[in-house]
Amino acid sequence: MKNSINNSIKNIDKKVSAAIVFLIIALLAAAFVNPHTTGTSTIKAYPATVCPANLGGGASTSVLPSSKVLVRQIPTKKNRLSKAKTTYYLSNKPLLVDGNSETSINVTRGKSRSLATAICSISSGDQWFVGGSGSVTSRASLEIVNSGLSTSVVDLFVYSSNSVSPVISKRISKNSSKRIYLDTLAPGENSVVVHAITRSGRVTTYMHDERVRGLVQLGADFVAQGADPSNRIIIPTISNVALKARKPNQTLRILVPGKVAANIRAKLISSDGSFAPIGLEDINADAGKVTDISFKPVIKSRNFALLLTSDQPIVAGVKSSGVFNGVEEFAWSSAVPELKDLTIHMGGLRPDVLFQGSNFEVDIRWTDKNNKIQSKTIRGNSYASWRPKSGIKSVEFRTSNNQVYAGAIFAEKTGVSFLPLVAGAQIESTAIPNVDASVITRE
């Protein structure tokens, strides 16, 4: 009997202690939290990205981070995403890829054995494309992809060697894409720069440049979105691979989008040293007009970087063209923003990567075709390069340095292509209000 009473007393003591602890917590919460204040929570996530459609007439493959990543083609009758079930997604339509921290690429191999690569991305709403042509040999085109669920409007400003066009507005229906050939935007113009501004909606724009003379294919490549207009432009990786025992033809394209002409100086940076190439020592570019300048650097390096400094903001790109394995081919190299920490899936391609910066260090970790993980640290004073022994599945770049720029050149039997080393999407933050029932109760 006595033991039963003692056990009952102990149970009561436990309950009393628990009640006291709960009361203390409640009092502390009341002291520090204002019940009439509605707070917010921050949610961080990566937005979905878009891979381009098959614009080359051959095979178009989107290289995905995982077979479990969610995707859907554009357009589609159902807006629901489903598992890709493969990391090499073949599709003739644009592909929406569910948001994740790793970057996918699209690899297009044309019927002419050309190679074109592009980052699967989401647009910031303001894109510059320095490349393409509206001449009779050109089949260059813009693809505007609206992955959202409402109609989008995109304004196009097309610059040529003569002038800039009036604004050309394009409406893109929800969950659809539109292909526009450059010869309809700038008929007969050989030198073109396009500025695409999204006025509404969730839009990504791609430019694909393809050249044909009759039945003869003259090559193809994507023209990557370039860096915004600036007084200092870095084109980090330009192909100088020997094409049929000859160096490629290099063409520098420049636009001064403002109203004042620019004085521009160029510096070539490579393993052979840094110098001003002949023909690029002192460039005068008219405002609002596209300027093309041919040059042939006398260097032994496989690739090189180009640094442009100007007294006015400019955009720029370089076209490298020649005969590659018996076939005409070219690559468009674009200016890029600074290198940030990045994981990108290469799909077995072998990148020739160049870095440009000042006293920098980049840590590289990659997975080869045999799923073997390897790593290396690259250091450079103004220039450094990295080229794995064979093709790789994915690669991770990490650096703590500012003003480091990077790009990759792919040179295969099927052609040559440039790829900027940039993330397809940046993490986004959204503030969501917390639920507070007190704001809907009477006092």
C-alpha positions in Angstrom: 0.0 0.0 0.0 2.8 2.4 1.0 4.7 1.7 -2.3 1.5 2.4 -4.3 1.1 5.8 -2.6 4.8 6.6 -3.2 4.5 5.8 -6.9 1.4 8.0 -7.2 3.3 10.9 -5.5 6.2 10.5 -7.9 3.9 10.5 -11.0 2.2 13.7 -9.7 5.7 15.3 -9.1 6.7 14.5 -12.8 3.5 16.0 -14.1 3.9 19.1 -11.9 7.5 19.5 -13.1 6.5 19.1 -16.7 3.8 21.7 -16.3 6.2 24.2 -14.7 8.7 23.7 -17.5 6.0 24.3 -20.1 4.8 27.4 -18.3 8.3 28.8 -18.2 8.7 28.3 -22.0 5.4 29.9 -22.6 6.3 33.0 -20.5 9.7 33.3 -22.3 7.9 33.1 -25.7 5.4 35.8 -24.6 8.3 38.0 -23.4 10.2 37.9 -26.7 7.6 37.4 -29.3 5.0 40.1 -30.2 1.8 38.3 -31.0 0.6 41.2 -33.1 3.6 41.1 -35.4 3.5 39.0 -38.6 7.0 37.8 -39.4 8.3 36.4 -42.6 10.2 33.2 -43.6 12.8 33.1 -46.4 12.7 30.2 -48.8 15.7 29.6 -51.1 15.5 27.5 -54.2 16.9 27.2 -57.7 14.5 28.1 -60.5 13.8 25.7 -63.4 16.0 26.1 -66.5 15.4 25.5 -70.2 17.4 23.6 -72.8 17.0 24.6 -76.4 15.3 22.6 -79.1 17.0 20.8 -81.9 18.1 23.7 -84.1 20.8 21.9 -86.0 18.8 19.3 -87.9 20.9 16.4 -86.5 20.8 15.0 -82.9 20.1 17.2 -79.9 20.9 15.9 -76.4 20.3 17.6 -73.1 22.9 16.3 -70.5 21.1 16.2 -67.1 22.4 15.8 -63.6 20.4 12.7 -62.8 17.9 10.4 -64.4 15.6 11.3 -61.5 15.5 15.0 -62.3 12.0 16.2 -63.3 11.5 17.5 -66.8 8.8 18.4 -69.4 9.0 19.2 -73.1 7.7 22.6 -74.4 5.0 22.6 -75.6 3.2 19.8 -73.9 -0.5 19.1 -73.3 0.2 18.4 -69.6 2.1 20.9 -67.5 3.1 18.2 -65.0 6.8 17.4 -64.7 8.0 13.8 -64.8 11.3 11.9 -64.2 13.7 12.1 -67.1 14.6 8.4 -66.7 17.9 9.2 -68.5 20.8 11.6 -68.2 21.1 12.0 -72.0 17.7 13.3 -73.0 17.1 13.3 -76.7 14.4 15.8 -77.8 13.5 18.0 -80.8 11.6 20.3 -78.5 12.9 22.7 -75.8 13.1 21.0 -72.4 12.2 22.4 -69.0 14.5 21.1 -66.3 13.4 21.3 -62.6 15.5 23.6 -60.5 18.7 22.2 -59.0 22.1 23.4 -58.0 23.9 21.8 -61.0 24.1 23.0 -64.6 23.0 21.0 -67.6 24.1 21.6 -71.2 22.7 20.9 -74.6 24.8 19.2 -77.2 23.7 19.5 -80.9 25.5 17.5 -83.6 24.4 18.7 -87.0 24.0 16.7 -90.2 27.2 18.4 -91.4 29.2 16.9 -88.5 29.2 20.3 -86.8 29.2 20.6 -83.0 27.2 23.2 -81.0 26.9 23.4 -77.2 24.8 25.6 -75.0 24.1 26.1 -71.3 20.6 25.2 -70.2 19.6 28.4 -68.4 16.9 30.8 -67.2 17.2 34.3 -68.6 17.6 37.3 -66.4 15.4 39.2 -68.9 18.2 41.1 -70.6 20.3 39.2 -73.1 23.1 40.2 -75.6 24.0 38.0 -78.5 27.2 39.0 -80.4 27.2 36.8 -83.4 25.1 35.4 -86.3 24.3 36.9 -89.7 21.4 37.7 -92.0 23.3 37.1 -95.2 22.3 34.7 -98.0 24.5 31.9 -96.6 23.1 32.2 -93.1 20.5 30.0 -91.5 21.1 31.7 -88.1 18.1 32.0 -85.9 16.8 33.0 -82.5 14.7 30.6 -80.4 12.5 32.3 -77.8 11.1 29.8 -75.3 8.3 30.7 -72.9 8.2 28.1 -70.2 5.6 30.0 -68.1 1.9 29.7 -68.0 1.1 33.2 -69.4 1.8 35.0 -72.7 5.2 36.7 -72.8 6.5 39.8 -74.7 10.1 40.1 -75.9 11.5 43.2 -77.5 14.3 42.7 -80.0 16.8 45.4 -81.0 18.9 44.3 -84.0 22.2 46.1 -84.7 24.0 45.8 -88.0 27.0 47.5 -89.6 24.7 50.3 -90.7 22.3 51.0 -87.9 20.0 49.6 -85.2 16.5 48.6 -86.1 13.3 50.0 -84.5 12.1 47.8 -81.6 10.7 44.5 -82.8 8.2 43.1 -80.3 7.3 39.4 -80.3 4.5 37.8 -78.4 5.1 34.2 -77.2 2.2 32.1 -76.1 2.3 30.3 -72.8 4.2 27.0 -72.7 5.6 27.4 -76.3 8.5 28.6 -78.3 9.1 30.6 -81.5 12.0 30.4 -83.9 12.9 33.6 -85.8 15.5 33.6 -88.6 18.0 36.5 -88.6 17.6 37.0 -92.3 14.0 38.2 -91.5 15.3 40.6 -88.9 18.4 41.9 -90.7 18.1 40.8 -94.3 21.4 40.8 -96.2 23.4 42.0 -93.2 26.5 40.0 -92.5 27.4 41.5 -89.1 24.6 41.3 -86.5 24.2 41.9 -82.7 20.9 41.2 -81.1 19.7 42.7 -77.8 16.7 40.8 -76.4 14.7 42.3 -73.5 11.9 40.3 -71.8 9.0 42.7 -71.0 6.8 40.0 -69.3 6.8 36.3 -68.6 9.4 33.6 -68.0 11.5 33.5 -71.2 14.8 32.2 -72.3 16.3 33.1 -75.7 18.9 31.2 -77.6 20.8 32.1 -80.8 22.0 29.3 -83.1 24.3 30.3 -86.1 24.4 28.0 -89.1 26.0 28.7 -92.5 25.1 27.0 -95.8 26.2 27.6 -99.4 23.9 25.7 -101.7 24.2 22.1 -100.5 27.5 22.7 -98.8 27.4 23.0 -95.0 29.7 25.7 -93.6 29.4 24.9 -89.9 27.3 25.8 -86.9 27.5 26.8 -83.3 25.4 28.4 -80.6 26.1 32.1 -79.9 26.2 32.2 -76.1 24.6 35.0 -74.2 27.4 37.6 -73.7 28.3 39.7 -70.8 26.5 43.0 -70.4 28.0 46.2 -71.9 31.2 47.2 -70.0 34.4 49.2 -70.4 36.3 46.0 -69.7 35.4 42.8 -71.6 37.0 39.4 -71.2 36.6 36.7 -73.9 38.4 33.9 -72.0 38.6 31.1 -74.6 39.1 31.5 -78.3 40.0 28.4 -80.4 43.3 28.5 -82.2 43.4 24.7 -83.0 45.1 24.0 -86.3 42.5 23.3 -89.0 43.9 21.3 -91.9 47.5 22.5 -91.2 46.3 26.1 -91.1 45.4 28.4 -88.2 41.7 29.4 -88.1 40.5 32.8 -89.3 39.6 35.0 -86.4 37.0 37.8 -86.6 36.4 40.2 -83.7 32.9 41.6 -83.6 32.3 44.8 -81.5 29.3 46.9 -80.8 29.2 50.3 -78.9 25.5 50.4 -77.9 25.6 53.9 -76.6 25.6 57.2 -78.5 29.4 58.0 -78.4 32.1 56.3 -80.5 34.6 54.2 -78.6 38.4 53.9 -78.6 39.3 50.3 -77.8 42.5 48.4 -77.1 42.9 44.7 -77.2 45.4 42.4 -75.5 45.9 38.8 -76.4 46.7 36.5 -73.4 48.1 33.0 -74.0 50.9 30.6 -72.9 53.1 32.4 -75.5 52.7 35.7 -73.6 50.6 38.8 -73.7 50.6 41.4 -76.4 48.4 43.5 -78.7 47.7 41.5 -81.9 48.4 43.2 -85.2 45.3 45.0 -86.4 43.8 45.3 -82.8 46.3 47.7 -81.3 44.0 50.8 -81.6 40.4 50.2 -82.6 37.9 53.0 -83.4 34.3 51.8 -83.3 31.3 54.0 -84.3 28.4 54.1 -81.9 25.3 52.0 -82.7 27.0 50.1 -85.5 28.6 46.6 -85.6 32.3 46.5 -86.4 34.0 43.3 -87.6 37.8 43.1 -87.6 39.8 40.1 -89.0 43.1 39.2 -87.3 45.5 36.2 -87.3 47.6 36.0 -84.1 51.1 34.5 -84.5 51.1 32.0 -81.6 51.5 28.3 -81.0 48.9 28.1 -78.2 45.9 25.9 -78.8 43.6 28.6 -77.5 43.9 32.2 -76.2 42.0 34.9 -74.3 41.3 38.4 -75.4 41.0 41.4 -73.0 39.3 44.5 -74.4 39.4 47.9 -72.7 37.3 50.8 -73.9 36.5 54.4 -73.0 32.8 53.5 -73.7 30.7 50.4 -72.7 30.9 47.7 -75.4 29.9 44.1 -76.1 32.1 41.8 -78.1 32.6 38.2 -79.5 35.0 36.3 -81.7 34.3 33.9 -84.5 37.0 31.3 -85.2 36.5 29.5 -88.6 38.3 27.2 -90.9 38.4 23.6 -92.2 38.1 21.0 -89.5 38.6 17.3 -90.5 37.7 18.2 -94.0 34.6 20.1 -93.2 34.0 23.9 -92.8 33.3 24.7 -89.2 33.4 27.6 -86.8 32.9 28.5 -83.1 31.6 31.7 -81.5 33.4 32.7 -78.3 31.5 35.2 -76.1 32.5 37.5 -73.3 31.6 36.1 -69.9 30.9 37.2 -66.3 33.2 36.3 -63.4 33.6 32.6 -62.6 31.5 31.5 -59.6 31.5 28.1 -57.9 29.9 25.8 -60.4 29.1 22.1 -61.2 28.4 21.4 -64.8 27.6 18.2 -66.7 29.6 17.6 -69.8 28.1 14.4 -71.1 31.5 12.8 -72.0 32.9 15.7 -73.9 36.6 16.7 -73.4 36.8 20.4 -72.5 39.8 22.5 -73.2 39.4 25.1 -70.4 41.1 28.5 -70.1 41.2 30.8 -67.1 42.0 34.4 -67.1 42.6 36.5 -64.0 45.3 37.9 -61.7 47.1 35.7 -59.2 44.2 33.2 -59.0 43.6 29.6 -57.8 40.8 27.3 -59.0 40.1 23.9 -57.5 38.7 21.4 -60.0 37.1 18.1 -59.2 35.7 15.9 -62.0 34.2 12.5 -62.8 35.6 10.8 -65.9 33.9 8.4 -68.3 34.7 5.5 -66.0 33.1 7.2 -63.0 36.6 7.7 -61.5 36.7 11.0 -59.4 39.8 13.1 -59.9 40.9 16.5 -58.7 43.5 19.2 -59.4 44.3 22.8 -58.4 45.1 25.3 -61.1 47.1 28.4 -60.4 47.9 31.3 -62.6 49.3 34.8 -62.6 47.2 36.0 -65.6 46.4 32.9 -67.6 46.1 29.1 -66.9 44.6 26.1 -68.7 43.2 22.7 -67.9 42.6 19.8 -70.3 41.7 16.4 -68.9 43.2 13.3 -70.6 39.8 12.1 -71.9 36.1 13.0 -71.9 34.3 13.7 -68.6 30.8 13.3 -67.2 30.8 16.2 -64.9 33.2 18.8 -63.4 33.1 21.1 -60.4 35.0 24.5 -60.2 35.6 26.3 -57.0 37.5 29.6 -56.5 37.7 32.2 -53.7 39.2 34.8 -56.1 37.4 37.6 -57.8 37.7 38.6 -61.4 38.5 35.1 -62.7 36.9 34.3 -66.1 36.7 30.9 -67.8 35.4 29.2 -70.9 35.7 25.8 -72.6 36.5 24.8 -76.2 35.3 21.3 -77.4 37.2 20.0 -80.4 36.0 16.6 -81.7 35.7 14.8 -85.0 32.3 16.2 -85.3 33.4 19.8 -85.0 34.3 22.5 -82.6 32.3 24.6 -80.1 32.6 27.2 -77.3 30.9 26.9 -74.0 31.0 29.7 -71.3 31.6 28.4 -67.8 28.6 30.0 -66.1 25.8 28.6 -64.0 22.4 27.9 -65.6 20.6 29.5 -62.7 21.3 31.3 -59.5 19.6 30.5 -56.2 16.6 32.7 -55.5 15.2 33.9 -52.2 11.5 34.5 -51.6 10.0 36.0 -48.4 6.8 34.3 -47.3 4.7 35.8 -44.4 4.2 33.6 -41.3 0.6 32.8 -40.3 -0.6 34.9 -37.3 -4.1 34.1 -36.2 -4.2 37.1 -33.9 -4.5 39.5 -36.8 -8.0 38.1 -37.6 -9.3 37.9 -34.0 -11.1 40.6 -32.0 -9.6 42.0 -28.8 
